[in-house]
Amino acid sequence: MSINREQRIRQCLEELFQPTDLLLKDQSHLHAGHEGARDGKGHFDVTIVSQAFDGKSRIQRHRMVYAALGGLLESDIHALRIKALTPAERRSSTN
Protein backbone atom coordinates (compact mmCIF):
# COMPACT_ATOMS: atom_id res chain seq x y z
CA MET A 1 0.00 0.00 0.00
CA SER A 2 1.42 3.38 -0.96
CA ILE A 3 0.93 6.37 1.27
CA ASN A 4 -0.55 9.61 0.00
CA ARG A 5 1.11 13.00 -0.06
CA GLU A 6 -0.55 14.18 3.17
CA GLN A 7 0.65 11.04 4.99
CA ARG A 8 4.21 11.56 3.69
CA ILE A 9 4.23 15.15 4.96
CA ARG A 10 2.88 14.06 8.34
CA GLN A 11 5.44 11.24 8.57
CA CYS A 12 8.38 13.59 7.83
CA LEU A 13 7.26 16.09 10.46
CA GLU A 14 6.50 13.47 13.11
CA GLU A 15 9.85 11.70 12.66
CA LEU A 16 11.94 14.84 12.97
CA PHE A 17 10.01 16.91 15.49
CA GLN A 18 8.07 14.41 17.65
CA PRO A 19 5.30 17.01 17.94
CA THR A 20 2.92 17.16 20.86
CA ASP A 21 0.34 18.45 18.38
CA LEU A 22 0.26 18.35 14.58
CA LEU A 23 -2.58 19.65 12.47
CA LEU A 24 -2.18 19.32 8.71
CA LYS A 25 -4.85 20.62 6.36
CA ASP A 26 -4.86 20.07 2.63
CA GLN A 27 -6.12 23.37 1.24
CA SER A 28 -5.57 22.43 -2.41
CA HIS A 29 -9.27 22.50 -3.23
CA LEU A 30 -9.33 26.22 -2.41
CA HIS A 31 -6.76 26.87 -5.12
CA ALA A 32 -8.31 25.07 -8.09
CA GLY A 33 -7.10 26.73 -11.28
CA HIS A 34 -4.18 28.37 -9.49
CA GLU A 35 -0.75 28.01 -11.12
CA GLY A 36 0.51 25.57 -8.47
CA ALA A 37 -2.63 23.46 -8.70
CA ARG A 38 -2.12 22.86 -12.42
CA ASP A 39 1.18 21.06 -11.84
CA GLY A 40 -0.41 18.66 -9.36
CA LYS A 41 1.24 20.05 -6.26
CA GLY A 42 -0.77 20.87 -3.16
CA HIS A 43 -1.42 23.78 -0.84
CA PHE A 44 -1.10 22.90 2.84
CA ASP A 45 -1.62 24.56 6.19
CA VAL A 46 0.37 23.09 9.07
CA THR A 47 0.30 23.84 12.78
CA ILE A 48 3.03 21.99 14.60
CA VAL A 49 3.89 22.11 18.30
CA SER A 50 7.30 20.78 19.28
CA GLN A 51 9.97 21.34 21.89
CA ALA A 52 12.44 21.40 18.96
CA PHE A 53 11.36 25.00 18.29
CA ASP A 54 12.36 26.24 21.75
CA GLY A 55 14.78 29.17 21.47
CA LYS A 56 14.32 29.42 17.69
CA SER A 57 13.04 32.46 15.80
CA ARG A 58 10.04 32.24 13.52
CA ILE A 59 12.31 32.17 10.45
CA GLN A 60 14.48 29.43 11.96
CA ARG A 61 11.40 27.35 12.72
CA HIS A 62 10.11 27.71 9.16
CA ARG A 63 13.51 26.75 7.78
CA MET A 64 13.50 23.67 10.01
CA VAL A 65 10.10 22.62 8.63
CA TYR A 66 11.20 23.24 5.03
CA ALA A 67 14.36 21.19 5.63
CA ALA A 68 12.33 18.35 7.14
CA LEU A 69 10.10 18.21 4.08
CA GLY A 70 13.05 18.27 1.68
CA GLY A 71 12.15 16.83 -1.71
CA LEU A 72 8.42 16.99 -1.03
CA LEU A 73 8.66 20.73 -1.61
CA GLU A 74 9.79 20.00 -5.15
CA SER A 75 7.48 17.10 -5.92
CA ASP A 76 4.30 17.51 -3.85
CA ILE A 77 3.99 20.92 -2.19
CA HIS A 78 3.36 24.18 -4.01
CA ALA A 79 2.42 26.31 -1.00
CA LEU A 80 2.86 25.77 2.72
CA ARG A 81 1.52 27.95 5.53
CA ILE A 82 3.35 27.17 8.77
CA LYS A 83 2.50 27.88 12.39
CA ALA A 84 5.31 26.41 14.49
CA LEU A 85 5.03 26.69 18.27
CA THR A 86 6.66 25.35 21.40
CA PRO A 87 4.43 23.53 23.91
CA ALA A 88 4.69 26.54 26.26
CA GLU A 89 3.58 28.91 23.50
CA ARG A 90 0.64 26.63 22.68
CA ARG A 91 -0.42 26.56 26.34
CA SER A 92 -0.25 30.36 26.65
CA SER A 93 -2.21 30.86 23.41
CA THR A 94 -5.08 28.70 24.65
CA ASN A 95 -5.43 30.53 27.97
C-alpha positions as CSV (number, residue, x, y, z in Angstrom):
1,M,0.0,0.0,0.0
2,S,1.4,3.4,-1.0
3,I,0.9,6.4,1.3
4,N,-0.6,9.6,0.0
5,R,1.1,13.0,-0.1
6,E,-0.5,14.2,3.2
7,Q,0.6,11.0,5.0
8,R,4.2,11.6,3.7
9,I,4.2,15.1,5.0
10,R,2.9,14.1,8.3
11,Q,5.4,11.2,8.6
12,C,8.4,13.6,7.8
13,L,7.3,16.1,10.5
14,E,6.5,13.5,13.1
15,E,9.8,11.7,12.7
16,L,11.9,14.8,13.0
17,F,10.0,16.9,15.5
18,Q,8.1,14.4,17.6
19,P,5.3,17.0,17.9
20,T,2.9,17.2,20.9
21,D,0.3,18.5,18.4
22,L,0.3,18.4,14.6
23,L,-2.6,19.7,12.5
24,L,-2.2,19.3,8.7
25,K,-4.8,20.6,6.4
26,D,-4.9,20.1,2.6
27,Q,-6.1,23.4,1.2
28,S,-5.6,22.4,-2.4
29,H,-9.3,22.5,-3.2
30,L,-9.3,26.2,-2.4
31,H,-6.8,26.9,-5.1
32,A,-8.3,25.1,-8.1
33,G,-7.1,26.7,-11.3
34,H,-4.2,28.4,-9.5
35,E,-0.8,28.0,-11.1
36,G,0.5,25.6,-8.5
37,A,-2.6,23.5,-8.7
38,R,-2.1,22.9,-12.4
39,D,1.2,21.1,-11.8
40,G,-0.4,18.7,-9.4
41,K,1.2,20.1,-6.3
42,G,-0.8,20.9,-3.2
43,H,-1.4,23.8,-0.8
44,F,-1.1,22.9,2.8
45,D,-1.6,24.6,6.2
46,V,0.4,23.1,9.1
47,T,0.3,23.8,12.8
48,I,3.0,22.0,14.6
49,V,3.9,22.1,18.3
50,S,7.3,20.8,19.3
51,Q,10.0,21.3,21.9
52,A,12.4,21.4,19.0
53,F,11.4,25.0,18.3
54,D,12.4,26.2,21.7
55,G,14.8,29.2,21.5
56,K,14.3,29.4,17.7
57,S,13.0,32.5,15.8
58,R,10.0,32.2,13.5
59,I,12.3,32.2,10.5
60,Q,14.5,29.4,12.0
61,R,11.4,27.4,12.7
62,H,10.1,27.7,9.2
63,R,13.5,26.7,7.8
64,M,13.5,23.7,10.0
65,V,10.1,22.6,8.6
66,Y,11.2,23.2,5.0
67,A,14.4,21.2,5.6
68,A,12.3,18.3,7.1
69,L,10.1,18.2,4.1
70,G,13.0,18.3,1.7
71,G,12.2,16.8,-1.7
72,L,8.4,17.0,-1.0
73,L,8.7,20.7,-1.6
74,E,9.8,20.0,-5.1
75,S,7.5,17.1,-5.9
76,D,4.3,17.5,-3.9
77,I,4.0,20.9,-2.2
78,H,3.4,24.2,-4.0
79,A,2.4,26.3,-1.0
80,L,2.9,25.8,2.7
81,R,1.5,27.9,5.5
82,I,3.3,27.2,8.8
83,K,2.5,27.9,12.4
84,A,5.3,26.4,14.5
85,L,5.0,26.7,18.3
86,T,6.7,25.3,21.4
87,P,4.4,23.5,23.9
88,A,4.7,26.5,26.3
89,E,3.6,28.9,23.5
90,R,0.6,26.6,22.7
91,R,-0.4,26.6,26.3
92,S,-0.2,30.4,26.7
93,S,-2.2,30.9,23.4
94,T,-5.1,28.7,24.6
95,N,-5.4,30.5,28.0
